[in-house]
Protein backbone atom coordinates (compact mmCIF):
# COMPACT_ATOMS: atom_id res chain seq x y z
CA UNK A 1 0.00 0.00 0.00
CA UNK A 2 1.32 3.43 -0.92
CA UNK A 3 1.58 5.99 1.85
CA UNK A 4 0.44 9.46 0.91
CA UNK A 5 0.17 12.62 2.96
CA UNK A 6 -3.24 12.85 4.64
CA UNK A 7 -3.95 16.23 3.05
CA UNK A 8 -3.62 14.86 -0.51
CA UNK A 9 -6.16 12.04 -0.21
CA UNK A 10 -9.84 12.66 0.45
CA UNK A 11 -11.14 10.07 2.91
CA UNK A 12 -14.85 10.84 3.02
CA UNK A 13 -17.15 7.91 2.36
CA UNK A 14 -18.17 9.57 -0.90
CA UNK A 15 -14.61 9.96 -2.17
CA UNK A 16 -13.65 6.44 -1.13
CA UNK A 17 -16.67 4.93 -2.89
CA UNK A 18 -16.01 6.98 -6.03
CA UNK A 19 -12.45 5.62 -6.11
CA UNK A 20 -13.79 2.08 -5.75
CA UNK A 21 -15.72 2.51 -8.99
CA UNK A 22 -12.63 3.62 -10.90
CA UNK A 23 -9.66 1.63 -12.04
CA UNK A 24 -6.14 2.24 -10.72
CA UNK A 25 -5.78 5.20 -13.09
CA UNK A 26 -8.89 6.85 -11.69
CA UNK A 27 -10.88 6.55 -14.91
CA UNK A 28 -14.14 4.64 -15.26
CA UNK A 29 -14.56 2.15 -18.03
CA UNK A 30 -16.88 3.40 -20.80
CA UNK A 31 -19.41 0.70 -19.95
CA UNK A 32 -19.52 1.68 -16.28
CA UNK A 33 -19.60 5.39 -17.17
CA UNK A 34 -22.64 4.93 -19.41
CA UNK A 35 -24.41 2.99 -16.65
CA UNK A 36 -23.58 5.57 -13.98
CA UNK A 37 -25.11 8.31 -16.14
CA UNK A 38 -28.45 6.45 -16.00
CA UNK A 39 -28.56 6.62 -12.20
CA UNK A 40 -30.73 9.17 -10.44
CA UNK A 41 -33.33 9.70 -7.77
CA UNK A 42 -36.88 8.51 -8.35
CA UNK A 43 -39.74 11.01 -8.52
CA UNK A 44 -40.84 9.92 -5.03
CA UNK A 45 -37.35 10.48 -3.61
CA UNK A 46 -37.11 13.88 -5.28
CA UNK A 47 -40.46 14.88 -3.79
CA UNK A 48 -39.32 13.68 -0.35
CA UNK A 49 -36.08 15.66 -0.61
CA UNK A 50 -37.95 18.81 -1.64
CA UNK A 51 -40.41 18.38 1.25
CA UNK A 52 -37.63 17.82 3.78
CA UNK A 53 -35.60 20.77 2.47
CA UNK A 54 -38.61 23.08 2.54
CA UNK A 55 -39.63 22.07 6.04
CA UNK A 56 -36.01 22.26 7.23
CA UNK A 57 -35.70 25.85 5.97
CA UNK A 58 -38.79 26.71 8.01
CA UNK A 59 -37.41 24.94 11.09
CA UNK A 60 -40.12 22.27 11.03
CA UNK A 61 -38.12 19.04 10.83
CA UNK A 62 -37.46 16.49 13.54
CA UNK A 63 -33.90 15.38 14.29
CA UNK A 64 -34.59 12.13 12.39
CA UNK A 65 -35.85 14.06 9.37
CA UNK A 66 -32.77 16.32 9.40
CA UNK A 67 -30.62 13.21 9.46
CA UNK A 68 -32.57 11.80 6.53
CA UNK A 69 -32.15 15.08 4.65
CA UNK A 70 -28.39 15.00 5.24
CA UNK A 71 -28.30 11.43 3.96
CA UNK A 72 -30.02 12.58 0.77
CA UNK A 73 -27.54 15.46 0.49
CA UNK A 74 -24.59 13.09 0.82
CA UNK A 75 -26.08 10.66 -1.70
CA UNK A 76 -26.71 13.56 -4.08
CA UNK A 77 -23.09 14.68 -3.75
CA UNK A 78 -21.91 11.14 -4.49
CA UNK A 79 -24.19 10.93 -7.51
CA UNK A 80 -22.95 14.30 -8.82
CA UNK A 81 -19.34 13.20 -8.35
CA UNK A 82 -19.95 9.91 -10.11
CA UNK A 83 -21.78 11.63 -12.98
CA UNK A 84 -18.87 14.04 -13.36
CA UNK A 85 -16.32 11.22 -13.42
CA UNK A 86 -18.46 9.31 -15.93
CA UNK A 87 -18.77 12.29 -18.28
CA UNK A 88 -15.03 12.90 -18.01
CA UNK A 89 -14.28 9.23 -18.77
CA UNK A 90 -16.50 9.25 -21.85
CA UNK A 91 -15.14 12.60 -23.06
CA UNK A 92 -11.53 11.42 -22.73
CA UNK A 93 -12.39 8.39 -24.89
CA UNK A 94 -13.78 10.66 -27.62
CA UNK A 95 -10.68 12.88 -27.56
CA UNK A 96 -8.39 9.99 -28.43
N, CA, C and O atoms as a GROMACS GRO file, in nm:
protein
  384
    1UNK      N    1   0.083  -0.117   0.000
    1UNK     CA    2   0.000   0.000   0.000
    1UNK      C    3   0.088   0.125   0.000
    1UNK      O    4   0.187   0.131   0.073
    2UNK      N    5   0.054   0.222  -0.080
    2UNK     CA    6   0.132   0.343  -0.092
    2UNK      C    7   0.090   0.442   0.016
    2UNK      O    8  -0.029   0.468   0.034
    3UNK      N    9   0.187   0.496   0.085
    3UNK     CA   10   0.158   0.598   0.185
    3UNK      C   11   0.157   0.734   0.119
    3UNK      O   12   0.250   0.769   0.045
    4UNK      N   13   0.053   0.811   0.144
    4UNK     CA   14   0.044   0.946   0.090
    4UNK      C   15   0.010   1.041   0.203
    4UNK      O   16  -0.054   1.002   0.301
    5UNK      N   17   0.052   1.166   0.191
    5UNK     CA   18   0.017   1.262   0.296
    5UNK      C   19  -0.134   1.271   0.312
    5UNK      O   20  -0.208   1.267   0.213
    6UNK      N   21  -0.180   1.283   0.435
    6UNK     CA   22  -0.324   1.286   0.464
    6UNK      C   23  -0.395   1.398   0.391
    6UNK      O   24  -0.512   1.383   0.354
    7UNK      N   25  -0.327   1.511   0.369
    7UNK     CA   26  -0.395   1.623   0.305
    7UNK      C   27  -0.409   1.606   0.154
    7UNK      O   28  -0.475   1.688   0.091
    8UNK      N   29  -0.350   1.504   0.094
    8UNK     CA   30  -0.362   1.486  -0.051
    8UNK      C   31  -0.465   1.381  -0.089
    8UNK      O   32  -0.496   1.366  -0.207
    9UNK      N   33  -0.518   1.309   0.008
    9UNK     CA   34  -0.616   1.204  -0.021
    9UNK      C   35  -0.745   1.235   0.055
    9UNK      O   36  -0.744   1.252   0.177
   10UNK      N   37  -0.855   1.242  -0.018
   10UNK     CA   38  -0.984   1.266   0.045
   10UNK      C   39  -1.036   1.134   0.100
   10UNK      O   40  -1.041   1.034   0.027
   11UNK      N   41  -1.074   1.132   0.227
   11UNK     CA   42  -1.114   1.007   0.291
   11UNK      C   43  -1.261   1.002   0.327
   11UNK      O   44  -1.302   0.914   0.403
   12UNK      N   45  -1.342   1.093   0.274
   12UNK     CA   46  -1.485   1.084   0.302
   12UNK      C   47  -1.540   0.957   0.239
   12UNK      O   48  -1.482   0.902   0.146
   13UNK      N   49  -1.652   0.912   0.291
   13UNK     CA   50  -1.715   0.791   0.236
   13UNK      C   51  -1.744   0.809   0.087
   13UNK      O   52  -1.729   0.715   0.008
   14UNK      N   53  -1.784   0.929   0.049
   14UNK     CA   54  -1.817   0.957  -0.090
   14UNK      C   55  -1.693   0.943  -0.178
   14UNK      O   56  -1.698   0.877  -0.282
   15UNK      N   57  -1.583   1.003  -0.137
   15UNK     CA   58  -1.461   0.996  -0.216
   15UNK      C   59  -1.407   0.854  -0.224
   15UNK      O   60  -1.362   0.810  -0.330
   16UNK      N   61  -1.412   0.783  -0.114
   16UNK     CA   62  -1.365   0.644  -0.113
   16UNK      C   63  -1.448   0.559  -0.208
   16UNK      O   64  -1.393   0.481  -0.285
   17UNK      N   65  -1.580   0.573  -0.202
   17UNK     CA   66  -1.667   0.493  -0.289
   17UNK      C   67  -1.645   0.529  -0.436
   17UNK      O   68  -1.645   0.441  -0.521
   18UNK      N   69  -1.627   0.656  -0.465
   18UNK     CA   70  -1.601   0.698  -0.603
   18UNK      C   71  -1.472   0.634  -0.654
   18UNK      O   72  -1.465   0.593  -0.770
   19UNK      N   73  -1.371   0.626  -0.569
   19UNK     CA   74  -1.246   0.562  -0.611
   19UNK      C   75  -1.265   0.412  -0.633
   19UNK      O   76  -1.201   0.354  -0.720
   20UNK      N   77  -1.353   0.350  -0.556
   20UNK     CA   78  -1.379   0.208  -0.575
   20UNK      C   79  -1.435   0.178  -0.715
   20UNK      O   80  -1.410   0.072  -0.771
   21UNK      N   81  -1.510   0.272  -0.769
   21UNK     CA   82  -1.572   0.251  -0.899
   21UNK      C   83  -1.480   0.286  -1.016
   21UNK      O   84  -1.519   0.274  -1.132
   22UNK      N   85  -1.359   0.328  -0.986
   22UNK     CA   86  -1.263   0.362  -1.090
   22UNK      C   87  -1.151   0.258  -1.090
   22UNK      O   88  -1.131   0.186  -0.993
   23UNK      N   89  -1.081   0.253  -1.201
   23UNK     CA   90  -0.966   0.164  -1.204
   23UNK      C   91  -0.847   0.232  -1.139
   23UNK      O   92  -0.861   0.343  -1.087
   24UNK      N   93  -0.732   0.169  -1.140
   24UNK     CA   94  -0.614   0.224  -1.072
   24UNK      C   95  -0.573   0.361  -1.127
   24UNK      O   96  -0.508   0.438  -1.057
   25UNK      N   97  -0.611   0.391  -1.250
   25UNK     CA   98  -0.578   0.520  -1.309
   25UNK      C   99  -0.682   0.626  -1.277
   25UNK      O  100  -0.665   0.742  -1.315
   26UNK      N  101  -0.788   0.589  -1.206
   26UNK     CA  102  -0.889   0.685  -1.169
   26UNK      C  103  -0.989   0.716  -1.278
   26UNK      O  104  -1.061   0.816  -1.269
   27UNK      N  105  -0.996   0.632  -1.380
   27UNK     CA  106  -1.088   0.655  -1.491
   27UNK      C  107  -1.186   0.538  -1.500
   27UNK      O  108  -1.145   0.422  -1.496
   28UNK      N  109  -1.313   0.569  -1.511
   28UNK     CA  110  -1.414   0.464  -1.526
   28UNK      C  111  -1.407   0.403  -1.664
   28UNK      O  112  -1.369   0.468  -1.761
   29UNK      N  113  -1.443   0.277  -1.671
   29UNK     CA  114  -1.456   0.215  -1.802
   29UNK      C  115  -1.575   0.279  -1.874
   29UNK      O  116  -1.668   0.326  -1.807
   30UNK      N  117  -1.574   0.281  -2.007
   30UNK     CA  118  -1.688   0.340  -2.080
   30UNK      C  119  -1.820   0.272  -2.045
   30UNK      O  120  -1.923   0.339  -2.033
   31UNK      N  121  -1.818   0.142  -2.028
   31UNK     CA  122  -1.941   0.070  -1.995
   31UNK      C  123  -1.996   0.115  -1.860
   31UNK      O  124  -2.116   0.140  -1.847
   32UNK      N  125  -1.909   0.124  -1.760
   32UNK     CA  126  -1.952   0.168  -1.628
   32UNK      C  127  -1.997   0.314  -1.633
   32UNK      O  128  -2.097   0.350  -1.571
   33UNK      N  129  -1.925   0.397  -1.707
   33UNK     CA  130  -1.961   0.539  -1.717
   33UNK      C  131  -2.100   0.556  -1.776
   33UNK      O  132  -2.179   0.636  -1.726
   34UNK      N  133  -2.130   0.483  -1.881
   34UNK     CA  134  -2.264   0.493  -1.941
   34UNK      C  135  -2.372   0.450  -1.842
   34UNK      O  136  -2.478   0.511  -1.836
   35UNK      N  137  -2.345   0.345  -1.765
   35UNK     CA  138  -2.441   0.299  -1.665
   35UNK      C  139  -2.460   0.405  -1.555
   35UNK      O  140  -2.573   0.436  -1.518
   36UNK      N  141  -2.351   0.458  -1.505
   36UNK     CA  142  -2.358   0.557  -1.398
   36UNK      C  143  -2.443   0.676  -1.440
   36UNK      O  144  -2.516   0.732  -1.358
   37UNK      N  145  -2.434   0.716  -1.566
   37UNK     CA  146  -2.511   0.831  -1.614
   37UNK      C  147  -2.661   0.803  -1.618
   37UNK      O  148  -2.741   0.896  -1.634
   38UNK      N  149  -2.701   0.678  -1.605
   38UNK     CA  150  -2.844   0.645  -1.600
   38UNK      C  151  -2.900   0.653  -1.458
   38UNK      O  152  -3.022   0.649  -1.440
   39UNK      N  153  -2.813   0.663  -1.359
   39UNK     CA  154  -2.856   0.662  -1.220
   39UNK      C  155  -2.912   0.798  -1.178
   39UNK      O  156  -2.862   0.903  -1.220
   40UNK      N  157  -3.015   0.794  -1.096
   40UNK     CA  158  -3.073   0.917  -1.044
   40UNK      C  159  -3.181   0.885  -0.942
   40UNK      O  160  -3.219   0.769  -0.924
   41UNK      N  161  -3.228   0.988  -0.876
   41UNK     CA  162  -3.333   0.970  -0.777
   41UNK      C  163  -3.468   0.952  -0.844
   41UNK      O  164  -3.496   1.012  -0.948
   42UNK      N  165  -3.552   0.870  -0.784
   42UNK     CA  166  -3.688   0.851  -0.835
   42UNK      C  167  -3.770   0.977  -0.809
   42UNK      O  168  -3.730   1.063  -0.730
   43UNK      N  169  -3.884   0.987  -0.874
   43UNK     CA  170  -3.974   1.101  -0.852
   43UNK      C  171  -4.017   1.109  -0.706
   43UNK      O  172  -4.026   1.218  -0.649
   44UNK      N  173  -4.044   0.993  -0.644
   44UNK     CA  174  -4.084   0.992  -0.503
   44UNK      C  175  -3.972   1.043  -0.412
   44UNK      O  176  -3.996   1.119  -0.318
   45UNK      N  177  -3.848   1.001  -0.442
   45UNK     CA  178  -3.735   1.047  -0.361
   45UNK      C  179  -3.713   1.197  -0.380
   45UNK      O  180  -3.684   1.268  -0.284
   46UNK      N  181  -3.727   1.245  -0.503
   46UNK     CA  182  -3.711   1.388  -0.528
   46UNK      C  183  -3.816   1.469  -0.451
   46UNK      O  184  -3.785   1.573  -0.394
   47UNK      N  185  -3.939   1.420  -0.452
   47UNK     CA  186  -4.046   1.488  -0.379
   47UNK      C  187  -4.016   1.487  -0.229
   47UNK      O  188  -4.037   1.588  -0.161
   48UNK      N  189  -3.966   1.376  -0.178
   48UNK     CA  190  -3.932   1.368  -0.035
   48UNK      C  191  -3.821   1.466  -0.001
   48UNK      O  192  -3.828   1.534   0.101
   49UNK      N  193  -3.718   1.474  -0.086
   49UNK     CA  194  -3.608   1.566  -0.061
   49UNK      C  195  -3.657   1.711  -0.061
   49UNK      O  196  -3.617   1.790   0.024
   50UNK      N  197  -3.742   1.744  -0.157
   50UNK     CA  198  -3.795   1.881  -0.164
   50UNK      C  199  -3.878   1.913  -0.039
   50UNK      O  200  -3.868   2.023   0.016
   51UNK      N  201  -3.959   1.817   0.005
   51UNK     CA  202  -4.040   1.838   0.125
   51UNK      C  203  -3.951   1.857   0.247
   51UNK      O  204  -3.972   1.950   0.325
   52UNK      N  205  -3.852   1.770   0.263
   52UNK     CA  206  -3.763   1.782   0.378
   52UNK      C  207  -3.686   1.914   0.375
   52UNK      O  208  -3.672   1.980   0.478
   53UNK      N  209  -3.636   1.952   0.258
   53UNK     CA  210  -3.560   2.077   0.247
   53UNK      C  211  -3.647   2.197   0.279
   53UNK      O  212  -3.605   2.289   0.349
   54UNK      N  213  -3.769   2.197   0.228
   54UNK     CA  214  -3.861   2.308   0.254
   54UNK      C  215  -3.894   2.318   0.402
   54UNK      O  216  -3.887   2.426   0.461
   55UNK      N  217  -3.929   2.206   0.462
   55UNK     CA  218  -3.964   2.207   0.604
   55UNK      C  219  -3.842   2.240   0.691
   55UNK      O  220  -3.856   2.304   0.796
   56UNK      N  221  -3.723   2.196   0.649
   56UNK     CA  222  -3.601   2.226   0.723
   56UNK      C  223  -3.572   2.376   0.721
   56UNK      O  224  -3.532   2.433   0.823
   57UNK      N  225  -3.593   2.440   0.606
   57UNK     CA  226  -3.570   2.585   0.597
   57UNK      C  227  -3.666   2.662   0.688
   57UNK      O  228  -3.633   2.771   0.735
   58UNK      N  229  -3.782   2.607   0.713
   58UNK     CA  230  -3.879   2.671   0.801
   58UNK      C  231  -3.866   2.626   0.946
   58UNK      O  232  -3.943   2.667   1.033
   59UNK      N  233  -3.764   2.541   0.972
   59UNK     CA  234  -3.741   2.494   1.109
   59UNK      C  235  -3.846   2.395   1.157
   59UNK      O  236  -3.874   2.390   1.276
   60UNK      N  237  -3.903   2.318   1.066
   60UNK     CA  238  -4.012   2.227   1.103
   60UNK      C  239  -3.977   2.079   1.080
   60UNK      O  240  -4.064   1.998   1.048
   61UNK      N  241  -3.851   2.045   1.096
   61UNK     CA  242  -3.812   1.904   1.083
   61UNK      C  243  -3.772   1.848   1.219
   61UNK      O  244  -3.723   1.920   1.306
   62UNK      N  245  -3.792   1.718   1.234
   62UNK     CA  246  -3.746   1.649   1.354
   62UNK      C  247  -3.598   1.616   1.336
   62UNK      O  248  -3.546   1.623   1.225
   63UNK      N  249  -3.530   1.581   1.443
   63UNK     CA  250  -3.390   1.538   1.429
   63UNK      C  251  -3.374   1.421   1.330
   63UNK      O  252  -3.278   1.418   1.253
   64UNK      N  253  -3.466   1.327   1.332
   64UNK     CA  254  -3.459   1.214   1.239
   64UNK      C  255  -3.476   1.259   1.094
   64UNK      O  256  -3.409   1.209   1.004
   65UNK      N  257  -3.564   1.355   1.073
   65UNK     CA  258  -3.585   1.406   0.937
   65UNK      C  259  -3.464   1.485   0.889
   65UNK      O  260  -3.429   1.479   0.772
   66UNK      N  261  -3.399   1.560   0.978
   66UNK     CA  262  -3.277   1.632   0.940
   66UNK      C  263  -3.167   1.534   0.904
   66UNK      O  264  -3.091   1.557   0.810
   67UNK      N  265  -3.160   1.425   0.978
   67UNK     CA  266  -3.062   1.321   0.946
   67UNK      C  267  -3.091   1.258   0.810
   67UNK      O  268  -3.000   1.232   0.732
   68UNK      N  269  -3.219   1.235   0.783
   68UNK     CA  270  -3.257   1.180   0.653
   68UNK      C  271  -3.222   1.278   0.542
   68UNK      O  272  -3.172   1.238   0.437
   69UNK      N  273  -3.248   1.406   0.564
   69UNK     CA  274  -3.215   1.508   0.465
   69UNK      C  275  -3.065   1.509   0.438
   69UNK      O  276  -3.023   1.517   0.322
   70UNK      N  277  -2.985   1.502   0.542
   70UNK     CA  278  -2.839   1.500   0.524
   70UNK      C  279  -2.795   1.375   0.449
   70UNK      O  280  -2.699   1.380   0.372
   71UNK      N  281  -2.862   1.264   0.471
   71UNK     CA  282  -2.830   1.143   0.396
   71UNK      C  283  -2.859   1.162   0.247
   71UNK      O  284  -2.781   1.119   0.162
   72UNK      N  285  -2.970   1.227   0.216
   72UNK     CA  286  -3.002   1.259   0.077
   72UNK      C  287  -2.898   1.354   0.018
   72UNK      O  288  -2.857   1.339  -0.097
   73UNK      N  289  -2.856   1.451   0.097
   73UNK     CA  290  -2.754   1.546   0.049
   73UNK      C  291  -2.625   1.472   0.017
   73UNK      O  292  -2.566   1.495  -0.088
   74UNK      N  293  -2.582   1.385   0.105
   74UNK     CA  294  -2.459   1.309   0.082
   74UNK      C  295  -2.472   1.219  -0.040
   74UNK      O  296  -2.380   1.210  -0.122
   75UNK      N  297  -2.586   1.153  -0.053
   75UNK     CA  298  -2.609   1.066  -0.170
   75UNK      C  299  -2.610   1.149  -0.297
   75UNK      O  300  -2.558   1.106  -0.400
   76UNK      N  301  -2.668   1.267  -0.292
   76UNK     CA  302  -2.671   1.356  -0.408
   76UNK      C  303  -2.531   1.401  -0.447
   76UNK      O  304  -2.499   1.411  -0.565
   77UNK      N  305  -2.448   1.430  -0.347
   77UNK     CA  306  -2.309   1.468  -0.375
   77UNK      C  307  -2.234   1.352  -0.441
   77UNK      O  308  -2.159   1.372  -0.537
   78UNK      N  309  -2.255   1.232  -0.389
   78UNK     CA  310  -2.191   1.114  -0.448
   78UNK      C  311  -2.238   1.097  -0.592
   78UNK      O  312  -2.156   1.072  -0.681
   79UNK      N  313  -2.366   1.109  -0.616
   79UNK     CA  314  -2.419   1.094  -0.751
   79UNK      C  315  -2.361   1.199  -0.844
   79UNK      O  316  -2.324   1.168  -0.957
   80UNK      N  317  -2.352   1.323  -0.799
   80UNK     CA  318  -2.295   1.430  -0.882
   80UNK      C  319  -2.148   1.401  -0.913
   80UNK      O  320  -2.103   1.422  -1.025
   81UNK      N  321  -2.074   1.354  -0.814
   81UNK     CA  322  -1.934   1.320  -0.835
   81UNK      C  323  -1.919   1.207  -0.935
   81UNK      O  324  -1.836   1.213  -1.025
   82UNK      N  325  -2.001   1.104  -0.920
   82UNK     CA  326  -1.995   0.991  -1.012
   82UNK      C  327  -2.035   1.031  -1.153
   82UNK      O  328  -1.973   0.988  -1.250
   83UNK      N  329  -2.138   1.114  -1.166
   83UNK     CA  330  -2.178   1.163  -1.298
   83UNK      C  331  -2.064   1.242  -1.362
   83UNK      O  332  -2.038   1.227  -1.481
   84UNK      N  333  -1.998   1.325  -1.284
   84UNK     CA  334  -1.887   1.404  -1.336
   84UNK      C  335  -1.773   1.314  -1.384
   84UNK      O  336  -1.718   1.334  -1.492
   85UNK      N  337  -1.739   1.215  -1.303
   85UNK     CA  338  -1.632   1.122  -1.342
   85UNK      C  339  -1.672   1.042  -1.467
   85UNK      O  340  -1.589   1.015  -1.552
   86UNK      N  341  -1.799   1.007  -1.477
   86UNK     CA  342  -1.846   0.931  -1.593
   86UNK      C  343  -1.838   1.016  -1.719
   86UNK      O  344  -1.791   0.969  -1.823
   87UNK      N  345  -1.884   1.141  -1.711
   87UNK     CA  346  -1.877   1.229  -1.828
   87UNK      C  347  -1.733   1.252  -1.870
   87UNK      O  348  -1.701   1.253  -1.989
   88UNK      N  349  -1.645   1.270  -1.772
   88UNK     CA  350  -1.503   1.290  -1.801
   88UNK      C  351  -1.443   1.166  -1.868
   88UNK      O  352  -1.366   1.177  -1.963
   89UNK      N  353  -1.480   1.049  -1.819
   89UNK     CA  354  -1.428   0.923  -1.876
   89UNK      C  355  -1.474   0.908  -2.021
   89UNK      O  356  -1.395   0.869  -2.108
   90UNK      N  357  -1.600   0.939  -2.048
   90UNK     CA  358  -1.650   0.925  -2.185
   90UNK      C  359  -1.592   1.032  -2.276
   90UNK      O  360  -1.565   1.005  -2.393
   91UNK      N  361  -1.572   1.152  -2.226
   91UNK     CA  362  -1.514   1.260  -2.306
   91UNK      C  363  -1.370   1.226  -2.342
   91UNK      O  364  -1.328   1.248  -2.456
   92UNK      N  365  -1.293   1.174  -2.246
   92UNK     CA  366  -1.153   1.142  -2.273
   92UNK      C  367  -1.142   1.032  -2.379
   92UNK      O  368  -1.044   1.028  -2.453
   93UNK      N  369  -1.240   0.943  -2.385
   93UNK     CA  370  -1.239   0.839  -2.489
   93UNK      C  371  -1.263   0.899  -2.627
   93UNK      O  372  -1.206   0.853  -2.726
   94UNK      N  373  -1.348   1.001  -2.634
   94UNK     CA  374  -1.378   1.066  -2.762
   94UNK      C  375  -1.260   1.148  -2.812
   94UNK      O  376  -1.240   1.161  -2.932
   95UNK      N  377  -1.181   1.203  -2.719
   95UNK     CA  378  -1.068   1.288  -2.756
   95UNK      C  379  -0.950   1.209  -2.810
   95UNK      O  380  -0.857   1.267  -2.865
   96UNK      N  381  -0.953   1.082  -2.796
   96UNK     CA  382  -0.839   0.999  -2.843
   96UNK      C  383  -0.845   0.972  -2.989
   96UNK      O  384  -0.758   0.905  -3.043
   0.00000   0.00000   0.00000
